[in-house]
Amino acid sequence: MADTNNAGAKIPADIAALSFEEALAQLQELVKRLEKGDNKLDDAIRSYERGALLKRHCELKLREAQMKVEKIVLGADGSVGTQPADLE
């Protein structure tokens, strides 16, 4: 099942299956091609749309990682523990 963004647009399964690093690499490659300006308009629009989905997927992956991050805290008695990081 593909992830969705807040607007409800589905991220295609081929993008949802990518790791953060893979999606970021594809996004960077798309940006390079679009910056060259050699694409036909229809191809550029498709690339832009795919780039937007890749960007959204990367954002979701980063949020997932942030939710997993914990910070180390020192208790009043000197004990060491963890608690969810306040990243916002």
HELIX and SHEET records of a PDB file:
HELIX    1   1 ALA A   13  ALA A   16  1                                   4    
HELIX    2   2 PHE A   20  LYS A   36  1                                  17    
HELIX    3   3 LEU A   41  LYS A   68  1                                  28    
SHEET    1   A 2 GLU A  70  LEU A  74  0                                        
SHEET    2   A 2 VAL A  80  PRO A  84 -1                                        
END                                                                             
